[in-house]
C-alpha cells in the first residue's frame, strides 16, 4: 500500500519553490517540512529538489514525481468535495422496513413526496410486520410501533396510533353492546395474531383473553368480517377511521380504551448519521406529527 507521508509537503514545496512558504501554507514548521521531504527522498532513494540559499527547484526525477503526485492530490481534493456535497445535498440509497398497512396508508405516500423533493435519493422499502434485525439485514431505517426493546438503536418518535374496539350496527342490534370487559366473553371476538385484546381499566393496562370463530393475520380481512356483522374487532385507527366516520362501524368500551401507542423511526446507533437518513426521519416526524 502506498505510503502518503510527505506527499502533501512535497507538492506544496514544489509549487511554492520554498520550504518556508510551504510551511506557512500548511501551517506547520519549516523544520517539519524539511524532515518530511528528507524522509520521502530517503524512502524513494532519489533527490527531489535542488536547494540553494535563494531558490528550491525540482530535479528531473522530482519533476516526474510531482506530475503524478499532483494528479493524486487533485483526486483527493475531488473526493473531499464529493463528500462535502453529500452533506449539503443528500444523495444515495436508503433501505427501510415498516409495518405493511400503516406504511401503505401513511409512510409510503410521504416517502414518495420526499424523493420528489430530493431527487438524488433512492428508497427501497420492505413492508413486513416482523421485527427484522436492522444491522444484520442491512437496513438504514425501520418504522416501529409500541415499546422499543432494542436499546442499541437510536429512535425518534413520529406519531401515535389509537386502537378501537368496533362492531357493525347490524351485529350490535342482533347481539347487543358489551358494557364491561367481562361481557366480551359473550361475544364473537375476531382475532388477529394475538389471543388477547389490550385495555386500560382504572389506570391499569390489562390484557383480556377473547375468542371467536375467525383468526386472521390480516387487518383488512378482519375489517371486512366486522363490516359484514360477523363479530367485534380491535384494530388501530388507520384501519377503522373511515368506517367510524361513515357509521358503518361503531366504537365500543371507550372507557376502557388502552393508551395510545407511539410510532417510532428506528435506526442503527451511528455516531455520524448520514444526512439522507436524518433528512427523511425529520421529514416523517414533521408530516406525521
Residue, then its C-alpha position, 0 to 999 in steps of 0.5 A: x500500500x502506498x505510503x502518503x507521508x510527505x506527499x502533501x509537503x512535497x507538492x506544496x514545496x514544489x509549487x511554492x519553490x520554498x520550504x518556508x512558504x510551504x510551511x506557512x501554507x500548511x501551517x506547520x514548521x519549516x523544520x517539519x517540512x524539511x524532515x518530511x521531504x528528507x524522509x520521502x527522498x530517503x524512502x524513494x532513494x532519489x533527490x527531489x529538489x535542488x536547494x540553494x540559499x535563494x531558490x528550491x527547484x525540482x530535479x528531473x526525477x522530482x519533476x516526474x514525481x510531482x506530475x503524478x503526485x499532483x494528479x493524486x492530490x487533485x483526486x483527493x481534493x475531488x473526493x473531499x468535495x464529493x463528500x462535502x456535497x453529500x452533506x449539503x445535498x443528500x444523495x444515495x440509497x436508503x433501505x427501510x422496513x415498516x409495518x405493511x398497512x400503516x406504511x401503505x396508508x401513511x409512510x409510503x405516500x410521504x416517502x414518495x413526496x420526499x424523493x420528489x423533493x430530493x431527487x438524488x435519493x433512492x428508497x427501497x422499502x420492505x413492508x413486513x410486520x416482523x421485527x427484522x434485525x436492522x444491522x444484520x439485514x442491512x437496513x438504514x431505517x425501520x418504522x416501529x410501533x409500541x415499546x422499543x426493546x432494542x436499546x442499541x438503536x437510536x429512535x425518534x418518535x413520529x406519531x401515535x396510533x389509537x386502537x378501537x374496539x368496533x362492531x357493525x350496527x347490524x351485529x350490535x342490534x342482533x347481539x347487543x353492546x358489551x358494557x364491561x370487559x367481562x361481557x366480551x366473553x359473550x361475544x364473537x371476538x375476531x382475532x388477529x395474531x394475538x389471543x388477547x385484546x389490550x385495555x386500560x381499566x382504572x389506570x391499569x393496562x390489562x390484557x383480556x383473553x377473547x375468542x371467536x370463530x375467525x383468526x386472521x393475520x390480516x387487518x383488512x380481512x378482519x375489517x371486512x368480517x366486522x363490516x359484514x356483522x360477523x363479530x367485534x374487532x380491535x384494530x388501530x385507527x388507520x384501519x377503522x377511521x373511515x368506517x367510524x366516520x361513515x357509521x358503518x362501524x361503531x366504537x365500543x368500551x371507550x372507557x376502557x380504551x388502552x393508551x395510545x401507542x407511539x410510532x417510532x423511526x428506528x435506526x442503527x446507533x451511528x455516531x455520524x448519521x448520514x444526512x439522507x437518513x436524518x433528512x427523511x426521519x425529520x421529514x416523517x416526524x414533521x408530516x406525521x406529527 
